[in-house]
């Protein structure tokens, strides 16, 4: 079993960077044309890390703190991010997506899902069942809670039911 696990790990590490690059390209292509790539990236960051400090966003995005602050302030001004002062520590500011920011990301996600659906449409039903099960196993191994898309948003739970998953395919 160890050899199989190692081979799977090697294959996973060979595939994931290309898959992630493709995902980034499709998500960015689906972003609203009025958003720059850095603006889109800061929205994605705060979707994944709601309430995270701006310093963490700056580090993740490879920006200086003043540049990240200016970027976030612009998104607040456009109503895509919201800022709140922490009640217990008035020096701490919590930043999170607004409903408008969530909708911008949801639209980009829908566009990316459409592209990947096209890429996967050449697979047989059996291949799709296997892929779905493997993705569930990866989700479990990586400790990703919740639905298959891992974002708690436009949940895969209902999509699973529509696709027939859950009844005959183990969901991990």
Buried (B, 14 or more C-beta within 10 A) or exposed (E): EEEEEEEBEEEEEEEEEEEEEBEBEBBBEBBBEEBEEBBBBBBBBBBEBEEBBBEEBBEBBEBEEEEBBEBBEBBBEBEBBBEEEEEEEEEEBBBBBBEEBBEBBBEBBEBBBEBBEEEEEEEEEEEBBEEBBEBBEBBEEEEBEEBBBBBEBBEBBEBBEEBEBEEEBEBE
